[in-house]
């Protein structure tokens, strides 16, 4: 029984169940308190994210030495190709499947969450993208200048942030997940919105698993290792992503999951997993493409032209790299593409945000699980060079 209590998956599933039950039975006053707790815990988690990125990516870059520039370029290219590949796969499926669907829109009867009873804002010291750019620049310049003093400081900071992850972030994650699901249940999103779009959401989730299978299959071919030795450790990260709806908030658990794999290089894990949580959004991109096509059919009576979809997809892959790792980050970053290229009006944007929010947790789970495949690819590409440098 004690082992079960310490199991992260058990804690996450229990948090989801407790959150849904609370959301269905509590009154407006209590849900206001729960929402306030969620806000504060979320503020703490998101405050640590830029620090975690700096604490993990920068030391991992400095430890890679001459391989750093090449590995960064490889990671960016793989993340972009993964997102574009997932989007093209989703587009093809959309043109085949969507015309045969009977989709109902505009779910009604949702309750509005009350205002927070108390609010404590803890802004991060910098945006996620600023932390990512700082980590890359700092790591590369330390290598170029061979600064041992700064390198030692970065190693110490890495240890500090590892303690923050294990002793602060991971222990409060189940509470954050429980309060998130309590809010969804209170609003009625789970009981009313989900059934309206259940067909579309299930299709997208199946698409996520197909694309993950493709990614891990390619990673296995590149690394010549069994990709299951990585994927099987990602259960806690997948469930955390479902609960938090955020790659950034899931980052600490994703790092723990990847570190458990015996075939992944530790230095590459510390480099690629934080980086991937920021730039690799294959699941979110796959989802967004299928949903914009669905909404176009619902509101405007037709699917977007293939030429418009191709332009949208290749630009979306770039926008996804810079999208914030927070709930709905991919859609928010690409609203200009949705309105400018696909011609969505306010109703289309509102419906897009609504449907995307319903499954955002599953898209995030696909993103974060796919990062393990990228880490395996990079391990296969660079492991010989890393072993040579270490010797």
BELGIFEN-V296302 format. One record per residue. N is the residue number from 1. SS is DSSP state (H for helix, E for strand, - for the rest). PSI is psi in degrees with one decimal (999 if undefined). D_LAST is the distance of its C-alpha to the last C-alpha in Angstrom with 1 decimal. Layout:
BEGIN
n = <N N>
ss = <SS SS>
psi = <PSI PSI>
d_last = <D_LAST D_LAST>
END
This chain:
BEGIN
n = <1 2 3 4 5 6 7 8 9 10 11 12 13 14 15 16 17 18 19 20 21 22 23 24 25 26 27 28 29 30 31 32 33 34 35 36 37 38 39 40 41 42 43 44 45 46 47 48 49 50 51 52 53 54 55 56 57 58 59 60 61 62 63 64 65 66 67 68 69 70 71 72 73 74 75 76 77 78 79 80 81 82 83 84 85 86 87 88 89 90 91 92 93 94 95 96 97 98 99 100 101 102 103 104 105 106 107 108 109 110 111 112 113 114 115 116 117 118 119 120 121 122 123 124 125 126 127 128 129 130 131 132 133 134 135 136 137 138 139 140 141 142 143 144 145 146 147 148 149 150 151 152 153 154 155 156 157 158 159 160 161 162 163 164 165 166 167 168 169 170 171 172 173 174 175 176 177 178 179 180 181 182 183 184 185 186 187 188 189 190 191 192 193 194 195 196 197 198 199 200 201 202 203 204 205 206 207 208 209 210 211 212 213 214 215 216 217 218 219 220 221 222 223 224 225 226 227 228 229 230 231 232 233 234 235 236 237 238 239 240 241 242 243 244 245 246 247 248 249 250 251 252 253 254 255 256 257 258 259 260 261 262 263 264 265 266 267 268 269 270 271 272 273 274 275 276 277 278 279 280 281 282 283 284 285 286 287 288 289 290 291 292 293 294 295 296 297 298 299 300 301 302 303 304 305 306 307 308 309 310 311 312 313 314 315 316 317 318 319 320 321 322 323 324 325 326 327 328 329 330 331 332 333 334 335 336 337 338 339 340 341 342 343 344 345 346 347 348 349 350 351 352 353 354 355 356 357 358 359 360 361 362 363 364 365 366 367 368 369 370 371 372 373 374 375 376 377 378 379 380 381 382 383 384 385 386 387 388 389 390 391>
ss = <- H H H H H - H H H H H H H H H H H H H H H H H H - - H H H H H H H H H H H H H H H H H H H H H H H H H H H H H H H H H H H H H - - H H H H H H H H H H H H H H H H H H H H H H H H H H H H H H H H H H - - - - - - - - - - - - - - - - - - - - - - - - - - - H H H H H H H H H H H H H H H H H H - - H H H H H H H H H H H H H H H H H H H H H H H H H H H H H H H H H H H H H H H H - H H H H H H H H - H H H H H H H H H H H H H H H H H H H H H H H H H H - - - - H H H H - - - H H H H H H H H H H - - H H H H H H H H H H H H H - - - - - - H H H H H H H H H H H H H H - - H H H H H H H H H H H H H H H H H H H - - - - - H H H H H H H H H H H H H H H H - - - - - - - H H H H H - H H H H H H - - - - - H H H H H H H H H H H H H H H H H H H H H H H H H H H H H H H H H H H H H H H H H H H H H ->
psi = <-37.9 -36.9 -38.0 -40.4 -31.1 -7.7 124.6 -39.4 -45.2 -43.1 -39.7 -44.2 -42.8 -39.0 -41.9 -47.4 -46.6 -42.4 -45.3 -44.6 -45.5 -44.0 -28.2 -22.0 -19.5 161.7 -176.6 -37.5 -46.0 -41.5 -27.8 -39.6 -43.7 -43.0 -35.5 -41.0 -43.5 -42.8 -46.1 -45.4 -40.8 -38.8 -40.9 -46.1 -49.1 -23.2 -36.6 -19.1 -50.5 -35.7 -38.5 -42.0 -47.1 -42.9 -23.6 -44.7 -46.2 -51.0 -32.5 -33.2 -45.8 -31.5 -19.8 -16.3 -123.3 -16.5 -8.9 -51.1 -43.9 -40.1 -38.1 -45.5 -41.3 -42.5 -42.8 -43.3 -44.5 -43.7 -42.2 -46.5 -35.9 -44.9 -45.1 -40.5 -43.6 -38.9 -42.3 -40.5 -43.4 -39.7 -46.0 -44.9 -37.0 -45.7 -27.6 -42.8 -44.7 -41.0 -23.2 2.0 149.0 93.2 134.1 137.8 179.0 64.5 141.7 170.6 16.6 142.0 152.0 134.8 138.1 166.1 153.7 137.2 -40.5 150.2 129.3 109.6 130.4 82.5 139.4 155.5 -18.3 158.2 161.4 -44.0 -34.8 -41.0 -39.0 -47.4 -42.0 -43.0 -44.9 -48.4 -45.8 -44.3 -45.2 -40.9 -32.9 -39.1 -45.5 -38.0 -8.2 43.4 104.5 -36.9 -49.6 -36.4 -42.0 -40.0 -42.0 -37.5 -40.7 -40.4 -35.7 -44.9 -38.3 -46.7 -29.4 -39.3 -38.2 -43.2 -49.4 -34.4 -13.8 -57.9 -54.0 -42.0 -31.4 -7.2 -45.6 -35.8 -42.1 -41.9 -43.8 -44.0 -32.7 -48.0 -28.1 -42.4 -42.9 -41.9 -39.1 -43.6 -33.7 5.3 -40.4 -41.5 -23.5 -46.6 -42.0 -45.0 -30.4 -40.6 23.5 -38.0 -47.5 -42.4 -42.7 -39.1 -44.1 -42.6 -40.9 -40.9 -38.1 -48.8 -34.7 -44.1 -37.1 -39.4 -39.5 -47.7 -48.7 -31.0 -45.0 -42.3 -39.0 -39.8 -41.3 -43.3 -17.7 33.8 163.4 112.1 -19.3 -25.9 -13.8 -50.3 -34.3 -16.4 -2.7 7.4 -52.9 -40.1 -40.3 -46.6 -37.4 -41.4 -38.5 -39.1 -36.3 -22.3 30.1 124.4 -37.6 -45.6 -24.3 -11.4 -46.6 -41.2 -36.6 -39.1 -44.3 -41.7 -48.0 -35.5 -19.2 -17.2 126.8 -13.8 -4.8 137.2 131.0 -42.9 -38.5 -37.4 -48.1 -23.6 -50.3 -32.3 -49.6 -39.4 -44.4 -35.8 -18.4 -37.6 -14.4 104.0 48.6 -41.7 -42.4 -39.2 -44.8 -45.6 -47.5 -41.3 -46.7 -37.7 -40.1 -34.0 -41.4 -46.4 -36.7 -39.7 -39.1 -50.7 -35.9 -2.2 3.6 157.0 150.6 150.5 150.1 -40.6 -41.7 -39.1 -39.1 -46.8 -45.5 -44.0 -46.6 -32.1 -36.5 -36.3 -37.2 -44.8 -33.9 -33.7 -33.0 3.7 142.2 143.8 56.7 164.5 126.9 9.9 -38.9 -46.8 -43.6 -38.1 -23.8 14.8 -33.9 -36.9 -40.2 -41.6 -38.2 -43.2 -43.5 -11.2 25.9 141.5 -170.6 -39.8 -40.5 -43.0 -44.0 -43.8 -36.7 -46.5 -36.8 -50.5 -41.5 -39.1 -33.0 -36.8 5.1 -34.2 -37.1 -36.9 -40.9 -40.9 -38.1 -43.5 -53.1 -34.4 -35.1 -24.5 -30.9 -36.5 -39.3 -42.4 -38.3 -39.3 -47.6 -36.1 -43.2 -36.6 -39.8 -0.6 -34.6 -41.5 -37.7 -42.1 -37.9 -42.8 -39.5 -26.1 999>
d_last = <44.9 42.5 39.5 41.5 42.1 38.4 37.6 36.8 38.4 41.5 41.8 41.5 44.1 46.4 46.0 47.1 50.1 51.2 50.9 53.1 55.7 56.0 56.3 59.2 61.2 60.8 63.2 62.6 62.2 59.6 57.6 57.7 56.2 53.5 52.7 52.4 50.0 47.9 48.0 46.8 44.0 42.9 43.0 40.6 38.2 38.3 38.0 34.6 33.3 32.4 30.8 28.7 27.6 26.6 25.0 22.8 22.3 21.6 18.8 17.2 17.6 16.1 12.9 12.7 12.8 13.9 14.3 17.0 20.0 19.4 19.0 22.1 24.1 23.2 24.1 27.4 28.3 27.7 29.7 32.5 32.8 32.9 35.7 37.6 37.3 38.5 41.3 42.4 42.4 44.5 46.9 47.6 48.3 50.5 52.7 53.1 53.6 55.2 58.5 59.2 58.6 61.4 59.8 61.8 61.0 61.9 61.6 64.0 64.8 61.5 61.8 60.4 58.2 60.0 58.8 56.3 58.1 55.7 52.9 49.9 47.8 44.3 43.0 39.2 38.1 37.2 37.4 34.6 34.1 34.0 31.3 29.3 29.8 29.1 25.8 24.7 26.1 24.7 21.2 21.1 22.9 20.6 17.8 20.2 21.5 18.3 20.6 18.9 22.2 22.8 19.2 20.0 23.4 22.1 19.9 23.1 25.2 23.0 23.8 27.4 27.8 26.3 29.1 31.6 30.7 31.1 34.0 36.1 35.5 35.1 38.0 40.4 39.5 42.0 44.8 43.9 44.1 47.3 49.0 47.9 49.5 52.6 53.2 52.8 55.2 57.7 57.8 58.4 55.5 54.5 58.1 59.6 57.1 54.7 57.5 58.6 55.3 54.0 54.1 52.0 49.5 49.1 48.5 45.9 44.1 44.1 42.7 39.8 38.9 39.3 37.0 34.4 34.6 34.1 31.0 29.4 30.4 28.8 25.6 25.7 26.2 23.3 20.7 22.4 22.5 25.7 26.6 28.9 25.9 25.6 29.3 30.7 29.2 30.9 34.4 34.5 33.2 35.7 38.6 37.6 37.7 41.1 42.3 41.1 41.4 38.5 34.9 34.3 35.9 34.0 30.6 30.0 30.8 28.8 25.7 26.5 27.3 24.1 22.0 23.8 22.5 20.0 18.9 18.2 14.9 15.8 14.7 16.6 19.5 19.9 20.0 22.1 24.6 26.1 26.1 27.7 30.4 31.6 31.4 31.6 35.2 35.9 38.2 40.2 40.6 41.7 44.2 45.5 46.2 48.1 50.0 51.1 52.5 54.3 55.8 56.9 58.8 60.3 61.4 62.0 62.9 60.3 56.6 55.0 55.0 51.9 51.4 51.4 48.9 46.5 46.6 46.3 43.3 41.2 42.0 41.5 37.9 37.4 39.4 37.5 34.3 36.2 38.2 38.0 36.6 40.0 42.8 44.3 41.9 41.6 45.4 45.9 43.5 45.2 48.9 49.5 48.4 50.6 53.7 53.1 52.0 53.5 56.5 56.5 59.1 59.1 60.1 57.2 54.7 56.1 56.0 52.5 51.3 53.3 52.0 48.4 48.6 49.8 46.6 44.1 42.4 41.7 40.4 38.0 36.9 36.1 34.2 32.0 31.5 30.6 27.7 26.0 26.3 24.8 21.8 21.5 22.0 19.3 16.9 18.0 17.7 14.4 12.3 10.7 9.9 8.6 6.2 5.2 5.4 3.8 0.0>
END
